[in-house]
Amino acid sequence: PGAQQSATVANPASGASPDLLPHFQLEPEDVYIVKNKAVSLACRATPATQIYFKCNGEWVHQSDHVTQHSTDRSTGLPVMEVRIEVTRQQVEKIFGLEEYWCQCVAWSSSGTTKSQKAFVRIAYLRKNFEQEPTAREVSIEQGIVLPCRPPEGIPPAEVEWLRNEELVDPALDANVYVTPEHSLVLRQARLADTANYTCVAKNIVARRRSSSAAIIVYVNGGWSTWTQWSGCSTSCGRGWQKRSRTCTNPTPLNGGAFCEGQNVQKTACTTLCPVDGAWSEWSKWSECGAECTHWRSRECSEPAPRNGGRDCHGPELDTRNCTSELCTHAAPGAEDVALYVGLVAVAVCLVLLLLVGVLVYCRKKGGLDADVADSSILTAGFQPVSIKPSKADNPSLLTIQPDLSTTTMTYQGSLCPRQDGPAKLQLPNGHLLSPLGAGRHTLHHSSPAAEGADFVARLSTQSYFRSLPRGTNNMAYGTFNFLGGRLMIPNTGISLLIPPDAIPRGKIYEVYLTLHKQEEVRLPLAGCQTLLSPIVSCGPPGVLLTRPAILAMGHCVEASAENWNIRLKKQSCEGTWEDVLQLGTEPCTELYYCQLEAQACYVFTEQLGRFALVGESLSMAASKRLKLVLFAPAACPSLEYNIRVYCLSDTQDVLKEVIQLEKQLGGQLIGSPRVLHFKDSYHNLRLSIHDMPSSLWKSKLLASYQEIPFYHIWSGLQPFLHCTFTLERLSTSTCELACKIWVWQVEGDGQSFTVNFNIAKDTRFSDWLVPDNEVATPALVGPSAFKIPFLIRQKIISSLDPPGTRGADWRTLAQKLNLDSHLSFFASKPSPTAMILNLWEARHFPNGNLSQLAAAVAEVGKQDGALFAVSEAEC
């Protein structure tokens, strides 16, 4: 070809311009060889005297070219077009060494021009899928992920999904989407999603179908509400009454679990029988009176009428003439005068005694006020009266046994002491811990002593704790009475504290605590508003408590008064969301209050319901905390490897959901989470990967970075936002991956992850995913739910609630515990000290330091030195 080329170049075609280089009007393009069909490559240039193809560095023989000459009408320059065919055999000769390519070279009298390279590839599609979807049974409203990894092919196969042989179109169904890794995701399973699902892979060569996966969406049964109790079976005496419920809320479907527990409850009842009244015997006749009559009486008391029985018939007083002759009326004599004088003297004595009693009572009342601030009163529950208050760092301050020899404090009722080991205060089985001064302070329980025993008996005979069906790990249930307790959803930071006496005595409530997935509850947001906390329900919503319960939940706001307007929202019975409290201002109602701390908020509420914390940014400096978490597959059988970077709101509940999702996907955790402060600057979040060894790995990402839109993150309504970095290792023997992932907000600060791990090893989820302070038991009832023993709590309240001299009262305790910014709220309650102790319990359970609390209480008592000296003298 070289000789022919030289000869041709020496004799250019007539009319060619010697001043122009060839210009390509048509260049060869990449093509695929399907099966054994040859492909054609073409190029066209002007002005050109000769055009030849060069494939993989070698000239194609002149006889393999098909040449066509023409003239450009607009310029009059010669145009030459050349075509060649490439066969499968030509490409296979060098297959495995490098890719097959061809290029045009055009000549004119002024020189040569080369076209772009066109690559010729043999198209194929393997038969076997690298991963196929598998059959599953899922609960309704549960998320479903059906993985599909198509067969290897050139060009890469496109994937589509079939549901019962009909195409699944995510554009028509918002509940469905396909991930970049070709997995089909159903956000919330519906009954209509019960079907056979097939993954279909296709390219220009073939179309492959995976095996079908049967998805069955089941519904667990739920109990209806109880019917009203029936009437007592007997109208007089002992009988029974019953109530029932049905497993129809909802009815179990598709193999869902039937309701657990009883559908009928019976209880004993007693209908009091009516008792008719009967007269007692007549009394003796009275002395004959001045009117010549005497009388006698009787009472309707043997028996007295009861329970609707009939009253006695007849007179209760009988009079008659005591003489048969005329009766004379005598004047009062000396004996009557003496009687009247004696009665007057007795009345005067009684009045004097009453005045003396009032004076004594007033003095004792004054003495009580003087003793309130006595440090022996404040610390008597923590140590014996004969010992001076210990220092704040004394760890045994709450474990010294008190002197019980002279106490006058009494408690009527049933209390179960905690048995949590030597680090907790043990309650003795006697009276309250130490004397509070001359028997002036006595704690009485308003209910009878048998109430606690009756409550335990009811729990032993009836099922008050509802059985949880499958898929309800975000709920907690418990049955509570006046002793209070605590509900917790493990690993979410969400809890509900029911303080003592919040539930009226004699009442028993079944209380629940639920964490809602954000797609389950519609929370409308306007303008720059953003969801800052999980959406939590506690109920039953119609219950009005006599003291505020405390709902604890996490939040992701970096709060500052000048940057944020934060509101507590509550959903009404009609479903609308209402602002019940604006943080940082004086509450307009005493039903709600919110204590906002660095990573958690504590909501005081006397009405249970559904709550969420919503913020509105006041400046572009307002920021939210994002938690950045990396996951990757635990095993990598193919050359392709994916790293998923989640951008989550920094609350424990969202992290828990992602962990559960990744366990289903077979993901492993890479490194520890990082915190990123995301500002209200309208800028998107960008993610990029760097410093990856190019000799071992390459990224399949076409752009230099990925981006998550600002509003997707800022609203807080899309909890599992993430980006996927798809990598490809150049050899199956490569097991080590080292790279760096950058995450940053445009015009903002960022975070980097240094990734260095072995993809062949299966790593377990790290210990940090289950915090040490979480309690596995979702419900704690009575004293076991509190760090401060009940009797000591009552002593502190009775000592610090009344105003004390030199400030030795609850206000000083609030300052010691750094709660002095909430004094107005505490003061609005009947017992401010109880509010302070309740908040301490909510913040420090189960790992609170009782010694520090005891030291703070003792410091309050030391504020009045004179009273403290009196306390030492009494010892």
QUISULMO-V572253 format. One record per pair of residues at least 6 apart in sequence whose C-alpha atoms are under 6 Angstrom apart, sorted by the first residue. I is the first residue (numbers start at 1). J is the second residue. D is the distance in whole Angstrom. If there is no record, write none. Layout:
BEGIN
i->{I | I}
j->{J | J}
d->{D | D}
END
This chain:
BEGIN
i->{12 | 13 | 18 | 18 | 19 | 20 | 21 | 21 | 22 | 22 | 22 | 22 | 23 | 23 | 24 | 24 | 25 | 25 | 26 | 26 | 27 | 27 | 28 | 28 | 28 | 28 | 29 | 30 | 30 | 30 | 31 | 32 | 32 | 32 | 32 | 33 | 33 | 34 | 38 | 38 | 39 | 39 | 40 | 40 | 41 | 41 | 42 | 42 | 43 | 43 | 44 | 44 | 45 | 45 | 46 | 46 | 47 | 47 | 47 | 48 | 48 | 49 | 49 | 50 | 50 | 51 | 51 | 52 | 52 | 53 | 53 | 53 | 54 | 54 | 54 | 55 | 55 | 56 | 65 | 65 | 66 | 66 | 67 | 67 | 68 | 68 | 69 | 69 | 70 | 70 | 71 | 71 | 71 | 100 | 100 | 101 | 101 | 101 | 102 | 102 | 103 | 103 | 104 | 104 | 105 | 105 | 106 | 106 | 123 | 124 | 124 | 124 | 125 | 126 | 126 | 128 | 129 | 129 | 130 | 130 | 130 | 131 | 131 | 132 | 133 | 133 | 133 | 133 | 134 | 135 | 135 | 135 | 136 | 137 | 137 | 137 | 138 | 139 | 139 | 139 | 140 | 140 | 140 | 140 | 140 | 141 | 141 | 142 | 142 | 143 | 143 | 143 | 143 | 144 | 144 | 145 | 145 | 146 | 146 | 147 | 148 | 148 | 150 | 157 | 157 | 157 | 158 | 158 | 159 | 159 | 160 | 161 | 161 | 161 | 161 | 162 | 162 | 162 | 163 | 163 | 164 | 164 | 170 | 170 | 175 | 175 | 176 | 176 | 177 | 178 | 191 | 194 | 194 | 194 | 195 | 195 | 196 | 196 | 196 | 197 | 197 | 198 | 198 | 199 | 199 | 200 | 200 | 201 | 201 | 218 | 218 | 218 | 219 | 219 | 219 | 220 | 220 | 220 | 221 | 221 | 221 | 221 | 221 | 221 | 221 | 222 | 222 | 222 | 222 | 223 | 223 | 223 | 224 | 224 | 224 | 226 | 226 | 227 | 227 | 229 | 229 | 230 | 230 | 231 | 232 | 232 | 233 | 233 | 235 | 236 | 236 | 236 | 237 | 237 | 237 | 238 | 238 | 239 | 239 | 239 | 240 | 240 | 240 | 241 | 241 | 242 | 242 | 243 | 243 | 244 | 244 | 245 | 247 | 274 | 274 | 274 | 274 | 275 | 275 | 275 | 276 | 276 | 276 | 277 | 277 | 277 | 277 | 277 | 277 | 278 | 278 | 278 | 278 | 279 | 279 | 279 | 280 | 280 | 280 | 282 | 282 | 283 | 283 | 284 | 285 | 285 | 286 | 286 | 287 | 288 | 288 | 290 | 292 | 292 | 292 | 293 | 293 | 293 | 294 | 294 | 295 | 295 | 296 | 296 | 297 | 297 | 298 | 300 | 305 | 372 | 373 | 373 | 373 | 374 | 374 | 374 | 375 | 375 | 376 | 377 | 378 | 379 | 380 | 381 | 381 | 382 | 383 | 383 | 384 | 384 | 385 | 386 | 392 | 395 | 397 | 398 | 399 | 402 | 403 | 404 | 407 | 407 | 408 | 409 | 409 | 409 | 410 | 410 | 411 | 411 | 412 | 412 | 413 | 414 | 417 | 418 | 465 | 474 | 474 | 475 | 475 | 476 | 476 | 476 | 477 | 477 | 478 | 478 | 478 | 479 | 479 | 480 | 480 | 481 | 481 | 481 | 482 | 482 | 482 | 482 | 482 | 483 | 483 | 484 | 484 | 484 | 484 | 485 | 485 | 485 | 485 | 485 | 486 | 486 | 486 | 486 | 486 | 486 | 487 | 487 | 487 | 487 | 488 | 488 | 489 | 492 | 492 | 493 | 494 | 494 | 495 | 495 | 496 | 496 | 497 | 497 | 498 | 502 | 502 | 502 | 503 | 511 | 512 | 512 | 513 | 513 | 514 | 514 | 515 | 516 | 528 | 529 | 529 | 530 | 530 | 530 | 530 | 531 | 531 | 532 | 532 | 532 | 532 | 533 | 533 | 533 | 535 | 535 | 536 | 536 | 537 | 537 | 538 | 538 | 539 | 539 | 541 | 541 | 544 | 544 | 545 | 548 | 548 | 548 | 549 | 549 | 550 | 550 | 551 | 551 | 552 | 552 | 553 | 553 | 554 | 554 | 554 | 555 | 555 | 555 | 556 | 556 | 556 | 557 | 558 | 558 | 563 | 563 | 563 | 563 | 564 | 564 | 564 | 565 | 565 | 566 | 566 | 566 | 567 | 567 | 567 | 567 | 568 | 568 | 568 | 568 | 569 | 569 | 569 | 569 | 569 | 570 | 570 | 570 | 570 | 571 | 571 | 591 | 591 | 592 | 592 | 593 | 593 | 594 | 594 | 595 | 595 | 620 | 620 | 622 | 622 | 623 | 623 | 623 | 624 | 624 | 625 | 625 | 625 | 626 | 626 | 626 | 626 | 626 | 627 | 627 | 627 | 627 | 627 | 627 | 628 | 628 | 628 | 628 | 629 | 629 | 629 | 630 | 630 | 630 | 631 | 631 | 631 | 631 | 631 | 631 | 632 | 632 | 632 | 633 | 633 | 633 | 634 | 634 | 634 | 639 | 639 | 640 | 640 | 641 | 641 | 641 | 642 | 642 | 643 | 643 | 644 | 644 | 645 | 645 | 646 | 646 | 647 | 647 | 669 | 682 | 683 | 683 | 684 | 684 | 684 | 684 | 685 | 685 | 685 | 685 | 686 | 686 | 686 | 686 | 687 | 687 | 687 | 687 | 688 | 688 | 688 | 689 | 689 | 690 | 690 | 691 | 691 | 692 | 696 | 696 | 697 | 697 | 697 | 698 | 698 | 699 | 700 | 700 | 735 | 735 | 735 | 736 | 737 | 737 | 738 | 738 | 739 | 740 | 740 | 740 | 741 | 741 | 742 | 742 | 743 | 743 | 744 | 797 | 800 | 800 | 801 | 801 | 803 | 808 | 808 | 810 | 814 | 826}
j->{49 | 49 | 109 | 110 | 110 | 110 | 110 | 111 | 46 | 47 | 48 | 113 | 45 | 46 | 44 | 45 | 44 | 45 | 43 | 44 | 43 | 115 | 41 | 42 | 43 | 118 | 118 | 118 | 119 | 120 | 120 | 120 | 121 | 122 | 123 | 122 | 123 | 123 | 86 | 87 | 85 | 86 | 84 | 85 | 83 | 84 | 82 | 83 | 81 | 82 | 80 | 81 | 79 | 80 | 78 | 79 | 77 | 78 | 79 | 107 | 108 | 107 | 108 | 106 | 107 | 105 | 106 | 104 | 105 | 60 | 103 | 104 | 60 | 102 | 103 | 101 | 102 | 101 | 83 | 84 | 82 | 83 | 81 | 82 | 80 | 81 | 79 | 80 | 78 | 79 | 77 | 78 | 79 | 119 | 120 | 118 | 119 | 120 | 117 | 118 | 115 | 117 | 114 | 115 | 113 | 114 | 112 | 113 | 154 | 153 | 154 | 205 | 153 | 151 | 152 | 151 | 150 | 151 | 149 | 150 | 151 | 148 | 149 | 148 | 146 | 147 | 148 | 213 | 213 | 213 | 214 | 215 | 215 | 215 | 216 | 217 | 217 | 217 | 218 | 219 | 189 | 190 | 217 | 218 | 219 | 188 | 189 | 188 | 189 | 186 | 187 | 188 | 189 | 185 | 186 | 184 | 185 | 183 | 184 | 183 | 182 | 183 | 201 | 201 | 202 | 203 | 201 | 202 | 200 | 201 | 200 | 168 | 198 | 199 | 200 | 168 | 197 | 198 | 196 | 197 | 195 | 196 | 176 | 177 | 186 | 187 | 185 | 186 | 185 | 184 | 217 | 215 | 216 | 217 | 214 | 215 | 212 | 213 | 214 | 212 | 213 | 210 | 212 | 209 | 210 | 208 | 209 | 207 | 208 | 253 | 254 | 256 | 252 | 253 | 256 | 252 | 256 | 257 | 247 | 250 | 251 | 252 | 257 | 258 | 259 | 247 | 249 | 250 | 259 | 246 | 247 | 249 | 245 | 246 | 249 | 244 | 245 | 243 | 244 | 242 | 243 | 241 | 242 | 241 | 240 | 241 | 239 | 240 | 271 | 271 | 272 | 273 | 270 | 271 | 272 | 269 | 270 | 268 | 269 | 270 | 267 | 268 | 269 | 266 | 267 | 265 | 266 | 264 | 265 | 263 | 264 | 263 | 259 | 306 | 307 | 308 | 309 | 305 | 306 | 309 | 305 | 309 | 310 | 300 | 303 | 304 | 305 | 311 | 312 | 300 | 302 | 303 | 312 | 299 | 300 | 302 | 298 | 299 | 302 | 297 | 298 | 296 | 297 | 296 | 295 | 296 | 294 | 295 | 294 | 294 | 322 | 329 | 321 | 322 | 327 | 320 | 321 | 322 | 319 | 320 | 318 | 319 | 317 | 318 | 316 | 317 | 316 | 312 | 311 | 799 | 804 | 808 | 861 | 861 | 867 | 868 | 861 | 868 | 871 | 436 | 796 | 858 | 434 | 433 | 792 | 398 | 400 | 402 | 402 | 403 | 875 | 875 | 855 | 851 | 851 | 425 | 425 | 433 | 434 | 434 | 434 | 435 | 439 | 431 | 432 | 442 | 431 | 443 | 443 | 444 | 445 | 449 | 449 | 452 | 427 | 784 | 478 | 514 | 515 | 513 | 514 | 512 | 513 | 778 | 511 | 512 | 510 | 511 | 779 | 509 | 510 | 508 | 509 | 503 | 507 | 508 | 500 | 501 | 503 | 504 | 505 | 500 | 782 | 498 | 499 | 500 | 782 | 498 | 780 | 781 | 782 | 785 | 496 | 497 | 498 | 779 | 780 | 785 | 495 | 496 | 778 | 779 | 495 | 778 | 778 | 652 | 653 | 553 | 552 | 553 | 551 | 552 | 550 | 551 | 549 | 550 | 549 | 545 | 546 | 547 | 545 | 539 | 538 | 539 | 537 | 538 | 536 | 537 | 536 | 535 | 616 | 615 | 616 | 614 | 615 | 715 | 716 | 614 | 716 | 555 | 556 | 613 | 614 | 554 | 555 | 613 | 611 | 612 | 610 | 611 | 609 | 610 | 608 | 609 | 608 | 609 | 608 | 609 | 606 | 607 | 606 | 604 | 605 | 606 | 604 | 605 | 603 | 604 | 602 | 603 | 601 | 602 | 600 | 601 | 599 | 600 | 651 | 599 | 600 | 651 | 624 | 625 | 650 | 624 | 623 | 624 | 617 | 618 | 619 | 622 | 616 | 617 | 618 | 615 | 616 | 583 | 614 | 615 | 581 | 582 | 583 | 614 | 579 | 580 | 581 | 613 | 578 | 579 | 580 | 611 | 612 | 577 | 578 | 610 | 611 | 577 | 610 | 605 | 606 | 604 | 605 | 603 | 604 | 602 | 603 | 601 | 602 | 680 | 681 | 679 | 680 | 677 | 678 | 679 | 677 | 678 | 650 | 676 | 677 | 648 | 649 | 650 | 675 | 676 | 647 | 648 | 649 | 650 | 674 | 675 | 646 | 647 | 673 | 674 | 645 | 646 | 673 | 644 | 645 | 670 | 643 | 644 | 667 | 668 | 669 | 670 | 643 | 667 | 668 | 666 | 667 | 668 | 667 | 668 | 762 | 728 | 729 | 727 | 728 | 726 | 727 | 728 | 725 | 726 | 724 | 725 | 723 | 724 | 722 | 723 | 721 | 722 | 721 | 722 | 765 | 710 | 710 | 746 | 708 | 709 | 710 | 745 | 707 | 708 | 744 | 745 | 706 | 707 | 743 | 744 | 705 | 706 | 742 | 743 | 705 | 741 | 742 | 740 | 741 | 739 | 740 | 739 | 740 | 739 | 729 | 730 | 728 | 729 | 730 | 727 | 728 | 727 | 726 | 727 | 758 | 759 | 760 | 758 | 756 | 757 | 755 | 756 | 755 | 753 | 754 | 755 | 752 | 753 | 751 | 752 | 750 | 751 | 750 | 833 | 809 | 810 | 810 | 833 | 809 | 860 | 863 | 833 | 820 | 832}
d->{5 | 6 | 5 | 5 | 6 | 6 | 5 | 6 | 5 | 5 | 5 | 6 | 5 | 5 | 6 | 4 | 5 | 5 | 5 | 5 | 5 | 6 | 6 | 5 | 6 | 6 | 5 | 5 | 5 | 6 | 5 | 6 | 5 | 6 | 6 | 5 | 6 | 5 | 6 | 4 | 6 | 5 | 6 | 4 | 6 | 5 | 6 | 4 | 6 | 6 | 6 | 4 | 6 | 6 | 6 | 5 | 6 | 5 | 6 | 5 | 5 | 6 | 5 | 6 | 5 | 6 | 4 | 6 | 5 | 6 | 6 | 5 | 6 | 6 | 5 | 6 | 4 | 6 | 6 | 5 | 5 | 5 | 6 | 5 | 6 | 5 | 6 | 5 | 6 | 5 | 6 | 4 | 5 | 6 | 5 | 5 | 4 | 6 | 6 | 5 | 6 | 5 | 6 | 5 | 6 | 5 | 5 | 5 | 5 | 5 | 5 | 6 | 4 | 5 | 6 | 6 | 5 | 4 | 5 | 6 | 6 | 5 | 5 | 5 | 5 | 5 | 6 | 6 | 5 | 4 | 5 | 6 | 5 | 6 | 5 | 6 | 5 | 6 | 5 | 6 | 5 | 6 | 6 | 6 | 6 | 4 | 5 | 5 | 5 | 6 | 5 | 5 | 6 | 6 | 5 | 6 | 5 | 5 | 5 | 4 | 6 | 5 | 6 | 6 | 5 | 5 | 6 | 5 | 6 | 5 | 5 | 6 | 6 | 5 | 6 | 6 | 6 | 5 | 6 | 5 | 6 | 5 | 5 | 5 | 6 | 5 | 6 | 5 | 5 | 5 | 6 | 5 | 5 | 5 | 6 | 6 | 6 | 5 | 4 | 5 | 5 | 6 | 5 | 6 | 5 | 6 | 5 | 6 | 5 | 5 | 5 | 5 | 5 | 5 | 5 | 5 | 4 | 5 | 6 | 5 | 5 | 4 | 6 | 5 | 5 | 5 | 5 | 5 | 6 | 6 | 5 | 5 | 6 | 5 | 5 | 6 | 5 | 5 | 6 | 6 | 5 | 5 | 5 | 6 | 6 | 5 | 5 | 6 | 6 | 5 | 6 | 5 | 5 | 5 | 6 | 6 | 4 | 6 | 5 | 6 | 6 | 4 | 5 | 6 | 6 | 6 | 4 | 6 | 6 | 5 | 4 | 5 | 6 | 6 | 5 | 5 | 5 | 5 | 5 | 5 | 5 | 4 | 5 | 6 | 5 | 5 | 4 | 5 | 5 | 5 | 5 | 5 | 6 | 6 | 4 | 6 | 6 | 5 | 5 | 6 | 5 | 5 | 5 | 6 | 5 | 5 | 5 | 5 | 6 | 5 | 6 | 6 | 6 | 6 | 6 | 6 | 4 | 5 | 6 | 6 | 6 | 4 | 6 | 5 | 6 | 4 | 5 | 6 | 6 | 5 | 6 | 6 | 6 | 6 | 5 | 6 | 4 | 6 | 6 | 6 | 6 | 6 | 6 | 5 | 5 | 5 | 5 | 6 | 4 | 6 | 6 | 5 | 4 | 6 | 6 | 6 | 5 | 6 | 6 | 6 | 6 | 5 | 5 | 6 | 5 | 5 | 5 | 6 | 6 | 5 | 5 | 5 | 4 | 5 | 5 | 5 | 6 | 6 | 5 | 6 | 4 | 6 | 5 | 6 | 6 | 4 | 6 | 6 | 6 | 6 | 4 | 6 | 5 | 6 | 6 | 5 | 6 | 5 | 5 | 6 | 5 | 5 | 5 | 5 | 5 | 5 | 5 | 5 | 6 | 4 | 5 | 5 | 6 | 5 | 6 | 6 | 5 | 6 | 5 | 5 | 6 | 5 | 4 | 5 | 6 | 5 | 4 | 6 | 5 | 5 | 6 | 5 | 6 | 5 | 6 | 5 | 5 | 5 | 5 | 4 | 6 | 6 | 6 | 5 | 6 | 4 | 6 | 5 | 5 | 6 | 5 | 5 | 4 | 6 | 5 | 5 | 6 | 5 | 5 | 5 | 6 | 5 | 5 | 6 | 4 | 5 | 6 | 5 | 6 | 6 | 6 | 4 | 6 | 5 | 5 | 6 | 5 | 5 | 6 | 5 | 5 | 5 | 5 | 4 | 6 | 5 | 5 | 5 | 6 | 5 | 6 | 5 | 6 | 6 | 6 | 4 | 5 | 6 | 6 | 6 | 6 | 5 | 5 | 5 | 6 | 6 | 6 | 5 | 5 | 5 | 6 | 5 | 5 | 6 | 5 | 6 | 6 | 4 | 6 | 4 | 6 | 5 | 6 | 6 | 5 | 5 | 5 | 5 | 6 | 6 | 5 | 6 | 5 | 6 | 5 | 4 | 6 | 6 | 5 | 5 | 5 | 6 | 5 | 6 | 4 | 6 | 5 | 5 | 5 | 6 | 6 | 6 | 5 | 4 | 6 | 5 | 5 | 6 | 5 | 5 | 5 | 5 | 6 | 5 | 6 | 5 | 6 | 5 | 6 | 5 | 6 | 5 | 5 | 5 | 6 | 5 | 5 | 6 | 5 | 5 | 6 | 5 | 6 | 5 | 5 | 6 | 5 | 5 | 5 | 6 | 4 | 6 | 5 | 5 | 5 | 5 | 5 | 6 | 4 | 6 | 5 | 6 | 6 | 5 | 6 | 5 | 6 | 4 | 5 | 5 | 6 | 4 | 6 | 6 | 6 | 6 | 6 | 5 | 6 | 5 | 4 | 6 | 6 | 5 | 6 | 4 | 6 | 4 | 6 | 5 | 6 | 5 | 6 | 5 | 4 | 6 | 5 | 6 | 4 | 6 | 5 | 5 | 6 | 5 | 6 | 6 | 6 | 4 | 6 | 6 | 5 | 5 | 6 | 6 | 6 | 5 | 6 | 5 | 6 | 6 | 5 | 4 | 5 | 5 | 5 | 6 | 6 | 5 | 6 | 4 | 5 | 5 | 4 | 5 | 4 | 5 | 6 | 6 | 6 | 5 | 6 | 6 | 5 | 5}
END
